[in-house]
Amino acid sequence: MTTTAPKPPRASTAPTLTTAERDRLERAFSIPRARFMLGIPVAVIVLLWSFAGAEFNFAKLGDGAINMGEFLSRLFPPDFSKFGTIFSLLIETLQMAIVGTVLGAVLSLFMAFAASSNIAPKWMYYPARWVMNIIRSVPDLVFALMFVSAVGLGPFAGILAMTLGSIGSIGKVYAEAMESVDRGPMSAMQAVGASRRQLIQYGVLPQAAPLLVSYTLLLFEGNVRGATILGLVGAGGIGLELTTAMKMYDYGHLSAIIICIIVLVTLIDQGSALIRKRLT
């Protein structure tokens, strides 16, 4: 019977770092911490400056709480005697949001192709970004007034305003989703001579599709709320009825409209959440 002597434990050889490498690693941890500590007082100063400039005052809010409570008390009980009118205008608002979302998503997708740095050439990338910045700087109400003057009152003007406004906001988000994809498959496709169309079709869109769908659902939810606001200037939807109720001090009717809008937005939000869950 032979016995084997136990092997002596191997000596662990710790990697030796030179002084320059150690200093470089220490700076990698110390510099972000120093920047963070320096950024805290700067952020606090900017926040206080913003509070002062915006005249943010909790005491004034407390003093006006009684008036706010009185206003809310006027909203009850809600008056659903005109539910048929409210329902038809809610359907019109939903239809505006659907059409505006589809048109806006399609146009935003094309704009995103031109505004993605990993797809578009420089001569196309910068003008596309500038166009989206300009569109994003203009409020949707201004677009609504412009289209109301062009095509008249009604939902068509609101759809055009939502579509144009979507290009600036969702187009930028689409472009950033495309820029965040893994470049490995794209590099492999470029190595075998794939065209730009093939890069987009097989390298970018399959990776960015879940984000694009999620952002499109977010656009739809925003357009439902936006269609309510655009109605204030006569661009269709339930916003005009909401404004009329406020001007006529018809608080019961106003409360009924608000409750119906809340129900519609909640249903859309729940539906969007289910779709996102299926995608992920």
C-alpha positions in Angstrom: 0.0 0.0 0.0 1.6 3.2 -1.1 0.8 6.5 0.4 1.3 9.8 -1.3 2.6 12.7 0.5 0.3 15.8 0.5 1.3 18.4 -2.0 2.5 21.6 -0.4 0.1 24.6 -1.0 1.1 26.8 -3.9 2.3 30.2 -2.9 -0.1 32.8 -4.1 1.8 35.3 -6.3 0.1 38.7 -6.0 0.6 40.9 -9.0 3.1 43.6 -8.4 2.2 47.1 -9.6 4.6 49.8 -10.4 4.4 53.1 -8.7 3.0 54.7 -11.9 0.2 52.1 -12.2 -0.7 52.4 -8.6 -1.0 56.1 -8.9 -3.1 55.8 -12.0 -5.6 53.4 -10.2 -5.7 55.7 -7.2 -6.6 58.7 -9.4 -9.3 56.6 -11.1 -11.1 56.4 -7.8 -10.1 59.7 -6.2 -11.0 62.0 -9.2 -14.7 60.9 -9.5 -15.1 61.2 -5.7 -13.6 64.7 -5.7 -15.8 65.7 -8.6 -18.8 64.3 -6.8 -18.0 66.1 -3.6 -17.5 69.3 -5.5 -20.7 68.9 -7.5 -22.9 68.6 -4.4 -22.5 72.3 -3.2 -22.8 73.4 -6.8 -26.0 71.5 -7.3 -27.4 72.9 -4.0 -26.5 76.5 -5.0 -28.2 76.0 -8.4 -31.3 74.5 -6.7 -31.6 77.4 -4.2 -31.1 79.9 -7.0 -33.9 78.2 -9.0 -36.2 78.2 -6.0 -35.6 81.9 -5.5 -36.0 82.8 -9.2 -39.2 80.7 -9.5 -40.7 82.3 -6.3 -41.3 78.9 -4.9 -43.0 79.4 -1.5 -44.5 76.7 0.7 -46.0 79.4 3.0 -48.0 80.9 0.1 -49.2 77.4 -0.8 -50.3 76.8 2.8 -52.2 80.2 2.8 -54.0 79.3 -0.4 -54.9 75.8 0.7 -58.3 77.0 1.9 -59.1 78.5 -1.6 -57.9 75.3 -3.2 -60.1 73.2 -1.0 -63.1 75.4 -1.8 -62.5 75.0 -5.5 -62.2 71.2 -5.2 -65.4 71.1 -3.2 -67.3 72.8 -6.1 -66.4 69.8 -8.3 -68.7 67.5 -6.3 -71.1 66.1 -7.0 -70.2 65.5 -10.7 -72.9 66.0 -13.3 -73.1 63.2 -15.8 -76.3 64.5 -17.5 -74.2 65.2 -20.7 -72.4 61.9 -20.6 -73.2 61.2 -24.3 -71.4 64.4 -25.4 -68.5 63.6 -23.1 -68.2 60.0 -24.4 -68.3 61.1 -28.1 -65.6 63.7 -27.5 -63.5 61.2 -25.6 -63.8 58.8 -28.6 -62.7 61.7 -30.9 -59.7 62.4 -28.5 -58.7 58.7 -28.7 -59.0 58.7 -32.4 -56.8 61.8 -32.7 -54.2 60.2 -30.4 -54.2 56.9 -32.5 -53.7 58.7 -35.8 -51.2 61.2 -34.4 -49.2 58.4 -32.8 -49.0 56.3 -36.0 -48.1 59.2 -38.2 -45.7 60.6 -35.6 -44.0 57.3 -35.0 -43.4 56.6 -38.7 -42.0 60.1 -39.4 -40.0 60.0 -36.1 -38.5 56.6 -37.2 -37.3 58.1 -40.5 -35.9 61.1 -38.7 -34.2 58.9 -36.2 -32.4 57.0 -39.0 -30.9 60.4 -40.0 -30.1 61.4 -36.5 -28.3 58.3 -35.3 -24.5 58.7 -35.3 -23.9 55.0 -35.9 -26.1 54.9 -39.0 -26.1 58.3 -40.7 -23.2 60.3 -42.2 -22.2 63.5 -40.5 -23.7 65.7 -43.2 -27.1 64.1 -42.4 -26.7 63.7 -38.7 -26.2 67.3 -37.6 -29.1 68.8 -39.7 -31.4 66.1 -38.5 -30.5 66.9 -34.9 -30.9 70.6 -35.4 -34.4 70.1 -37.0 -35.5 68.0 -34.0 -34.1 70.7 -31.6 -36.1 73.4 -33.3 -39.3 71.3 -33.3 -38.8 70.4 -29.6 -38.4 74.1 -28.7 -41.8 75.1 -30.0 -44.8 74.3 -27.8 -47.5 72.0 -29.3 -50.1 74.8 -28.7 -48.2 77.0 -31.2 -48.3 74.2 -33.8 -52.0 73.7 -33.1 -52.7 77.4 -33.6 -50.7 77.3 -36.8 -52.6 74.4 -38.2 -56.0 75.8 -37.0 -55.3 78.9 -39.1 -54.3 76.7 -42.0 -57.1 74.0 -42.0 -59.6 75.4 -39.6 -61.0 74.2 -36.3 -61.4 70.5 -35.6 -59.4 67.3 -34.9 -57.4 67.5 -38.2 -55.5 70.5 -36.9 -54.8 68.7 -33.6 -53.5 65.5 -35.4 -51.1 67.6 -37.5 -49.9 69.4 -34.4 -49.3 66.1 -32.5 -47.6 64.5 -35.5 -45.2 67.4 -35.9 -44.5 67.7 -32.2 -43.7 64.0 -32.0 -40.9 64.3 -34.4 -38.9 66.5 -32.1 -39.5 64.5 -28.9 -39.8 60.8 -29.9 -37.5 61.1 -32.8 -34.7 62.0 -30.5 -35.5 59.1 -28.2 -35.7 56.7 -31.2 -32.3 57.9 -32.3 -30.7 57.4 -28.9 -32.2 53.9 -28.7 -30.6 53.1 -32.0 -27.3 54.5 -30.9 -27.3 52.3 -27.8 -27.4 49.0 -29.6 -24.5 46.6 -29.5 -22.0 47.4 -32.3 -20.6 43.9 -32.5 -23.2 42.6 -34.9 -22.9 45.7 -37.0 -19.1 45.4 -37.2 -19.4 41.8 -38.3 -21.9 42.7 -41.0 -19.7 45.6 -42.2 -16.8 43.1 -42.4 -18.7 40.9 -44.8 -19.8 43.9 -47.0 -23.3 44.5 -45.8 -25.1 47.6 -47.1 -26.4 50.4 -44.9 -29.9 49.1 -45.4 -28.9 45.7 -44.3 -27.2 47.2 -41.3 -30.4 48.9 -40.2 -32.7 46.0 -41.1 -30.7 43.2 -39.5 -28.2 44.9 -37.1 -30.1 47.9 -35.6 -33.8 47.4 -35.7 -33.9 43.9 -34.1 -31.9 45.1 -31.1 -33.8 48.5 -30.7 -37.3 47.1 -31.4 -38.3 46.6 -27.7 -37.3 50.1 -26.8 -39.0 51.5 -29.9 -42.2 49.8 -29.1 -42.1 51.0 -25.5 -41.4 54.6 -26.5 -44.3 54.4 -29.0 -46.7 53.3 -26.3 -45.4 56.2 -24.2 -46.0 58.5 -27.2 -49.6 57.3 -27.4 -50.2 57.9 -23.7 -48.8 61.4 -24.1 -50.9 62.1 -27.2 -54.1 61.2 -25.3 -53.2 63.8 -22.7 -51.9 66.2 -25.4 -55.2 65.9 -27.4 -57.0 67.2 -24.3 -54.8 70.2 -24.1 -54.9 71.0 -27.9 -58.6 71.2 -27.7 -58.2 74.4 -25.7 -57.3 76.2 -28.9 -60.0 74.5 -31.0 -57.9 71.7 -32.3 -60.5 69.0 -31.6 -61.0 66.6 -28.8 -62.5 67.1 -25.4 -60.4 70.1 -24.5 -62.8 72.6 -26.0 -65.7 71.2 -23.9 -63.4 71.3 -20.9 -62.6 75.0 -21.5 -66.2 75.8 -22.0 -67.2 74.2 -18.7 -64.5 76.2 -16.9 -65.6 79.5 -18.5 -69.3 78.8 -17.7 -68.4 77.8 -14.1 -70.2 74.6 -14.7 -68.2 72.7 -12.1 -70.4 69.6 -12.1 -69.9 69.1 -15.8 -66.2 69.9 -15.4 -65.9 67.3 -12.8 -67.6 64.7 -15.0 -65.2 65.5 -17.8 -62.1 65.2 -15.6 -63.3 61.8 -14.2 -63.9 60.4 -17.7 -60.4 61.6 -18.8 -58.9 59.9 -15.7 -60.7 56.7 -16.5 -59.6 56.8 -20.2 -55.9 57.5 -19.3 -55.9 54.8 -16.6 -57.2 52.2 -19.0 -54.6 53.2 -21.7 -51.9 53.1 -19.1 -52.9 49.6 -17.9 -53.0 48.3 -21.5 -49.6 49.8 -22.3 -48.2 48.2 -19.1 -49.5 44.8 -20.2 -48.0 45.2 -23.7 -44.6 46.2 -22.2 -44.7 43.2 -19.9 -45.2 40.9 -22.9 -42.3 42.5 -24.7 -39.9 42.0 -21.8 
